[in-house]
Amino acid sequence: MDIGIDIVDIKRIKKVMDKYGERFLNKVFSDKERLLLKQRKFLHESIAGRFAAKEAFIKAKGMRLPLKEIYVFQRIGKPYIEYRGKIYKGLSISHERDYAVAMVVIHEDE
């Protein structure tokens, strides 16, 4: 079993979005992810949570991976990661005041 965790300051995401906007989103998220993010009520919080999830996945995998190839989606309120056609269900994302945190657990059979 491999575990990765990451925490992101939501204020930092707001600053990055103010400075780079779409350029940042295009670098980190797929077209489908960007479309879904723009529908979210709390945009910066959602971006921070999904960014933390991608970073946590990279840490769990233990290698550098392109952020844009790691997809974070949600089905019936439960987030999951898709990477190279494989689904990873061991993802949890949470928000508390100024922070978003994500934890990824990858089991040996994944």
Backbone as ProteinMPNN parsed JSONL, in Angstrom:
{"seq_chain_A": "MDIGIDIVDIKRIKKVMDKYGERFLNKVFSDKERLLLKQRKFLHESIAGRFAAKEAFIKAKGMRLPLKEIYVFQRIGKPYIEYRGKIYKGLSISHERDYAVAMVVIHEDE", "coords_chain_A": {"N_chain_A": [[0.848, -1.177, 0.0], [0.514, 2.206, -0.82], [0.81, 5.593, 0.182], [-0.168, 8.976, -0.14], [-0.156, 12.428, 0.659], [-1.355, 15.785, 0.626], [-1.423, 19.302, 1.152], [-3.01, 22.372, 0.486], [-2.885, 25.862, 0.362], [-5.637, 27.815, 0.098], [-5.736, 30.55, -0.364], [-3.372, 30.935, -1.731], [-3.94, 29.693, -4.144], [-5.916, 31.445, -5.048], [-4.342, 33.745, -5.493], [-2.62, 32.808, -7.518], [-4.506, 32.297, -9.506], [-5.475, 34.899, -9.911], [-3.203, 36.044, -11.006], [-2.391, 34.342, -13.177], [-4.642, 33.013, -14.188], [-6.502, 31.482, -16.708], [-4.257, 30.344, -17.919], [-2.921, 28.968, -15.875], [-4.895, 27.062, -15.187], [-5.089, 25.676, -17.634], [-2.601, 24.488, -17.74], [-2.612, 22.646, -15.659], [-5.041, 21.208, -15.546], [-7.298, 19.022, -17.334], [-9.358, 19.45, -20.309], [-11.986, 18.554, -19.764], [-11.937, 18.52, -16.947], [-11.588, 21.261, -16.41], [-13.962, 22.303, -17.41], [-15.817, 21.133, -15.64], [-14.908, 22.245, -13.237], [-15.526, 24.95, -13.564], [-18.208, 24.945, -13.15], [-18.524, 24.711, -10.492], [-19.529, 25.881, -7.277], [-17.821, 26.991, -5.319], [-15.168, 28.02, -6.534], [-12.271, 28.5, -6.179], [-11.72, 26.927, -3.938], [-12.39, 24.426, -4.907], [-10.531, 24.124, -6.99], [-8.174, 24.143, -5.464], [-8.531, 21.808, -3.893], [-8.574, 19.773, -5.847], [-6.081, 20.156, -7.017], [-4.448, 19.533, -4.814], [-5.14, 16.84, -4.616], [-4.023, 15.769, -6.96], [-1.295, 16.227, -6.456], [-0.994, 14.653, -4.132], [-1.461, 12.131, -5.211], [0.758, 11.869, -6.904], [2.763, 11.777, -4.951], [2.043, 9.385, -3.665], [2.49, 7.569, -5.723], [5.181, 7.919, -6.004], [6.822, 9.061, -7.94], [7.686, 11.415, -10.549], [5.014, 12.821, -12.267], [3.036, 13.976, -15.006], [0.911, 16.607, -14.221], [-1.37, 17.222, -15.7], [-2.134, 14.823, -16.787], [-3.265, 13.405, -14.812], [-6.359, 12.799, -13.729], [-8.965, 14.219, -11.873], [-12.002, 13.379, -10.706], [-15.5, 13.223, -9.819], [-17.953, 11.139, -8.479], [-21.185, 10.781, -7.565], [-20.741, 12.317, -5.216], [-18.341, 11.226, -4.303], [-14.931, 11.489, -4.647], [-12.529, 10.517, -7.171], [-9.57, 9.256, -8.81], [-8.358, 9.246, -12.113], [-5.959, 7.74, -14.05], [-4.057, 7.223, -16.805], [-6.071, 5.59, -17.94], [-6.809, 3.995, -15.827], [-8.691, 3.555, -12.838], [-8.574, 5.026, -9.662], [-9.739, 4.656, -6.551], [-9.142, 5.334, -3.949], [-9.219, 8.029, -2.719], [-9.447, 10.986, -0.848], [-10.765, 14.159, -0.242], [-10.662, 17.206, 1.499], [-11.823, 20.269, 2.988], [-10.943, 23.067, 4.97], [-11.466, 26.039, 6.357], [-8.963, 28.018, 5.315], [-7.638, 26.098, 3.85], [-7.102, 23.255, 1.707], [-7.062, 19.78, 1.691], [-5.748, 16.667, 0.636], [-5.799, 13.126, 0.442], [-4.348, 10.174, -0.731], [-4.685, 6.749, -1.189], [-3.15, 3.974, -2.408], [-3.715, 0.748, -3.236], [-2.066, -2.461, -3.378], [-3.154, -4.033, -5.427], [-3.994, -2.225, -7.286]], "CA_chain_A": [[0.0, 0.0, 0.0], [1.236, 3.477, -0.891], [-0.016, 6.707, 0.653], [0.299, 10.326, -0.417], [-1.012, 13.474, 1.236], [-0.929, 17.132, 0.261], [-2.26, 20.391, 1.653], [-2.869, 23.564, -0.352], [-3.458, 27.098, 0.886], [-6.61, 28.317, -0.875], [-5.338, 31.929, -0.696], [-2.314, 30.824, -2.739], [-4.628, 29.401, -5.405], [-6.554, 32.701, -5.472], [-3.282, 34.604, -6.029], [-2.187, 32.229, -8.794], [-5.593, 32.526, -10.464], [-5.486, 36.331, -10.227], [-2.033, 36.355, -11.82], [-2.268, 33.533, -14.395], [-5.97, 32.636, -14.673], [-6.673, 30.32, -17.592], [-2.954, 29.71, -18.188], [-2.699, 28.002, -14.796], [-5.867, 25.969, -15.346], [-4.72, 24.902, -18.823], [-1.372, 23.733, -17.463], [-2.824, 21.644, -14.611], [-6.289, 20.448, -15.675], [-7.782, 18.641, -18.666], [-10.527, 20.211, -20.78], [-13.164, 18.099, -19.023], [-11.813, 18.992, -15.563], [-11.816, 22.71, -16.396], [-15.4, 22.49, -17.606], [-16.481, 20.779, -14.384], [-14.511, 23.222, -12.216], [-16.231, 26.213, -13.784], [-19.581, 24.775, -12.685], [-18.495, 24.6, -9.037], [-19.921, 27.087, -6.545], [-16.629, 27.529, -4.663], [-14.147, 27.74, -7.544], [-10.906, 28.411, -5.665], [-11.661, 25.776, -3.04], [-12.416, 23.234, -5.76], [-9.226, 24.047, -7.652], [-7.192, 23.766, -4.441], [-8.744, 20.409, -3.531], [-8.167, 18.905, -6.95], [-4.629, 20.281, -7.137], [-3.904, 18.734, -3.704], [-5.348, 15.428, -4.958], [-3.019, 15.401, -7.959], [-0.003, 16.182, -5.763], [-1.015, 13.489, -3.238], [-1.328, 10.954, -6.072], [2.169, 11.822, -7.305], [3.519, 11.323, -3.778], [1.737, 7.968, -3.45], [3.154, 6.834, -6.801], [6.616, 8.02, -5.761], [7.55, 9.472, -9.142], [7.152, 12.605, -11.212], [3.977, 12.554, -13.261], [2.448, 15.225, -15.497], [-0.349, 16.936, -13.544], [-2.484, 17.252, -16.647], [-2.505, 13.443, -17.118], [-3.948, 12.865, -13.631], [-7.7, 13.384, -13.754], [-9.725, 14.128, -10.622], [-13.43, 13.482, -10.973], [-16.369, 12.935, -8.676], [-19.156, 10.379, -8.813], [-22.117, 10.72, -6.431], [-20.11, 12.896, -4.037], [-17.088, 10.558, -3.954], [-13.896, 11.772, -5.643], [-11.626, 9.443, -7.578], [-8.542, 9.661, -9.766], [-8.152, 8.425, -13.301], [-4.612, 7.949, -14.584], [-3.76, 6.29, -17.889], [-7.181, 4.673, -18.122], [-7.065, 3.215, -14.615], [-9.418, 4.288, -11.802], [-8.074, 4.895, -8.285], [-10.837, 5.101, -5.691], [-8.658, 5.677, -2.611], [-8.973, 9.475, -2.651], [-10.295, 11.8, 0.018], [-10.465, 15.595, -0.311], [-11.391, 17.951, 2.522], [-11.535, 21.706, 3.072], [-11.126, 23.668, 6.293], [-11.125, 27.468, 6.3], [-8.073, 28.469, 4.248], [-6.847, 24.987, 3.32], [-7.667, 22.039, 1.113], [-6.148, 18.664, 1.909], [-6.132, 15.44, -0.068], [-5.041, 11.925, 0.771], [-4.517, 9.098, -1.702], [-4.205, 5.429, -0.788], [-3.106, 3.059, -3.546], [-3.537, -0.632, -2.788], [-1.179, -3.231, -4.255], [-3.878, -4.565, -6.585], [-4.364, -1.122, -8.193]], "C_chain_A": [[0.894, 1.239, 0.0], [0.279, 4.609, -0.549], [0.642, 8.028, 0.277], [-0.678, 11.324, 0.175], [-0.462, 14.83, 0.816], [-1.926, 18.141, 0.814], [-1.963, 21.639, 0.824], [-3.572, 24.731, 0.325], [-4.374, 27.702, -0.19], [-6.282, 29.756, -1.284], [-4.262, 31.928, -1.782], [-2.934, 30.547, -4.112], [-5.309, 30.661, -5.937], [-5.527, 33.633, -6.108], [-2.818, 34.114, -7.395], [-3.247, 32.469, -9.868], [-5.683, 33.995, -10.864], [-4.363, 36.68, -11.2], [-2.053, 35.634, -13.178], [-3.596, 33.071, -14.993], [-6.004, 31.359, -15.484], [-5.354, 29.61, -17.884], [-2.648, 28.651, -17.15], [-3.622, 26.802, -14.968], [-5.507, 25.074, -16.525], [-3.496, 24.03, -18.587], [-1.635, 22.533, -16.551], [-4.002, 20.712, -14.891], [-6.649, 20.155, -17.13], [-8.979, 19.519, -19.045], [-11.769, 19.851, -19.967], [-13.126, 18.582, -17.572], [-12.114, 20.483, -15.474], [-13.295, 23.024, -16.55], [-16.162, 22.22, -16.313], [-16.158, 21.779, -13.275], [-15.312, 24.514, -12.348], [-17.692, 26.149, -13.355], [-19.667, 24.752, -11.162], [-18.828, 25.938, -8.387], [-18.702, 27.769, -5.917], [-15.415, 27.194, -5.528], [-12.757, 27.536, -6.953], [-10.724, 27.215, -4.739], [-11.613, 24.479, -3.845], [-11.089, 23.039, -6.483], [-8.177, 23.567, -6.656], [-7.318, 22.29, -4.072], [-8.272, 19.459, -4.61], [-6.665, 18.98, -7.201], [-3.945, 19.45, -6.045], [-4.033, 17.245, -4.005], [-4.303, 14.949, -5.964], [-1.638, 15.276, -7.318], [0.085, 14.969, -4.831], [-0.85, 12.199, -4.04], [0.122, 10.781, -6.515], [3.027, 11.307, -6.153], [3.277, 9.842, -3.505], [2.43, 7.096, -4.498], [4.675, 6.866, -6.65], [7.434, 8.375, -6.988], [6.915, 10.728, -9.725], [6.156, 12.177, -12.287], [3.42, 13.888, -13.741], [1.078, 15.467, -14.854], [-1.549, 16.815, -14.477], [-2.948, 15.852, -17.056], [-3.194, 12.738, -15.952], [-5.298, 13.566, -13.568], [-8.398, 13.16, -12.421], [-11.189, 14.393, -10.946], [-14.21, 13.102, -9.724], [-17.607, 12.201, -9.173], [-19.991, 10.227, -7.556], [-21.419, 11.169, -5.141], [-18.78, 12.294, -3.647], [-16.041, 10.839, -5.028], [-13.072, 10.523, -5.969], [-10.635, 10.004, -8.589], [-8.548, 8.692, -10.934], [-6.774, 8.766, -13.847], [-4.32, 6.836, -15.586], [-4.812, 5.187, -18.006], [-7.541, 3.829, -16.914], [-7.724, 4.104, -13.555], [-8.817, 3.978, -10.433], [-9.123, 5.505, -7.36], [-10.374, 5.588, -4.322], [-8.275, 7.139, -2.479], [-9.964, 10.126, -1.704], [-9.821, 13.244, -0.081], [-11.3, 16.289, 0.754], [-10.94, 19.406, 2.517], [-11.802, 22.183, 4.493], [-10.579, 25.085, 6.241], [-10.261, 27.79, 5.09], [-7.331, 27.344, 3.544], [-7.701, 23.894, 2.69], [-6.619, 20.953, 1.313], [-6.67, 17.453, 1.149], [-5.214, 14.312, 0.365], [-5.38, 10.852, -0.256], [-3.922, 7.827, -1.12], [-4.291, 4.535, -2.018], [-2.798, 1.668, -3.008], [-2.714, -1.397, -3.816], [-1.872, -3.742, -5.508], [-4.313, -3.479, -7.571], [-3.199, -0.798, -9.107]], "O_chain_A": [[1.889, 1.309, 0.72], [-0.892, 4.596, -0.929], [1.861, 8.174, 0.366], [-1.886, 11.09, 0.189], [0.748, 15.002, 0.667], [-3.12, 17.861, 0.926], [-0.81, 21.923, 0.502], [-4.701, 24.607, 0.799], [-3.907, 28.055, -1.273], [-6.523, 30.141, -2.428], [-4.24, 32.806, -2.645], [-2.499, 31.105, -5.12], [-5.283, 30.918, -7.141], [-5.799, 34.243, -7.142], [-2.644, 34.908, -8.32], [-2.918, 32.805, -11.006], [-5.94, 34.306, -12.028], [-4.539, 37.5, -12.1], [-1.766, 36.244, -14.207], [-3.664, 32.77, -16.185], [-5.593, 30.295, -15.019], [-5.34, 28.394, -18.077], [-2.173, 27.565, -17.483], [-3.177, 25.656, -14.901], [-5.606, 23.851, -16.43], [-3.373, 22.954, -19.173], [-0.953, 21.514, -16.659], [-3.962, 19.542, -14.509], [-6.346, 20.936, -18.032], [-9.533, 20.233, -18.21], [-12.513, 20.731, -19.535], [-14.147, 19.002, -17.026], [-12.817, 20.922, -14.563], [-13.815, 23.92, -15.885], [-17.047, 22.988, -15.935], [-17.024, 22.122, -12.47], [-15.725, 25.099, -11.347], [-18.343, 27.184, -13.212], [-20.763, 24.771, -10.602], [-18.451, 26.996, -8.891], [-18.573, 28.992, -5.981], [-14.721, 26.208, -5.283], [-12.129, 26.507, -7.198], [-9.68, 26.564, -4.761], [-10.881, 23.55, -3.502], [-10.584, 21.92, -6.576], [-7.38, 22.684, -6.971], [-6.308, 21.596, -3.952], [-7.636, 18.448, -4.316], [-6.044, 17.978, -7.557], [-2.974, 18.744, -6.319], [-3.133, 16.469, -3.684], [-3.763, 13.851, -5.83], [-0.9, 14.333, -7.602], [1.133, 14.327, -4.753], [-0.17, 11.276, -3.593], [0.65, 9.669, -6.5], [3.921, 10.488, -6.364], [4.21, 9.12, -3.153], [2.902, 6.004, -4.183], [5.371, 5.961, -7.108], [8.613, 8.03, -7.07], [5.765, 11.058, -9.434], [6.427, 11.293, -13.099], [3.34, 14.836, -12.961], [0.191, 14.618, -14.941], [-2.617, 16.356, -14.072], [-4.037, 15.702, -17.61], [-3.653, 11.605, -16.091], [-5.369, 14.779, -13.375], [-8.418, 12.044, -11.903], [-11.561, 15.476, -11.396], [-13.637, 12.71, -8.708], [-18.226, 12.595, -10.161], [-19.549, 9.611, -6.586], [-21.493, 10.495, -4.113], [-18.132, 12.803, -2.732], [-16.231, 10.475, -6.189], [-12.942, 9.608, -5.156], [-10.836, 11.083, -9.148], [-8.719, 7.484, -10.766], [-6.457, 9.933, -14.077], [-4.338, 5.654, -15.242], [-4.485, 4.009, -18.15], [-8.478, 3.033, -16.97], [-7.354, 5.267, -13.397], [-8.581, 2.819, -10.092], [-9.364, 6.712, -7.384], [-11.159, 6.205, -3.601], [-7.129, 7.455, -2.161], [-11.163, 9.854, -1.752], [-8.623, 13.52, -0.011], [-12.489, 16.009, 0.904], [-9.828, 19.73, 2.1], [-12.762, 21.757, 5.135], [-9.375, 25.294, 6.097], [-10.759, 27.832, 3.965], [-6.468, 27.616, 2.71], [-8.843, 23.65, 3.081], [-5.426, 21.19, 1.124], [-7.878, 17.245, 1.037], [-4.026, 14.509, 0.618], [-6.543, 10.649, -0.604], [-2.797, 7.826, -0.62], [-5.363, 4.358, -2.598], [-1.75, 1.442, -2.402], [-2.671, -1.023, -4.988], [-1.233, -3.87, -6.553], [-4.937, -3.785, -8.587], [-3.302, 0.098, -9.944]]}, "name": "protein", "num_of_chains": 1, "seq": "MDIGIDIVDIKRIKKVMDKYGERFLNKVFSDKERLLLKQRKFLHESIAGRFAAKEAFIKAKGMRLPLKEIYVFQRIGKPYIEYRGKIYKGLSISHERDYAVAMVVIHEDE"}
